[in-house]
């Protein structure tokens, strides 16, 4: 029982010793932290409208080619 408790404590220490995100450049790290805070709070409020907007834009730009491409990818995978 003691060994299980020690293994559990060591695993918990591994989980809590994760370093913060650092992208190298301070400007990139700053923008990364600003953008991800919104995704951590309410991701679907931002992701669903953005995805819808991108898909409608691609449909207007590519038209029938987009439909054929999606069909090929759907049957290919």
C-alpha positions, 0 to 999 in steps of 0.5 A, a space after each residue: 500500500 505504501 508503494 502505491 501511495 509513493 507512485 501516485 505522489 510521484 505521478 502527481 509531481 510530474 503532472 504539476 511540474 509542467 512548464 508554462 508555454 514559451 514560444 521563444 519570442 516574447 511577442 509570440 508568447 504574449 499573443 498566444 496567451 491572449 488568444 488561448 485565454 478566450 478558448 479556455 473560457 468559452 471555446 464554442 462561442 468563437 470556434 463555431 461562428 468562425 468555422 461557419 464563416 470560413 466554410 461559407 467563404 471557401 464555398 463562395 471562392 471555390 464553388 463546385 471544386 470544394 464539393 468535389 474535393 470534400 467528396 473525394 476526401 470523404 470517400 478516401 478516408 
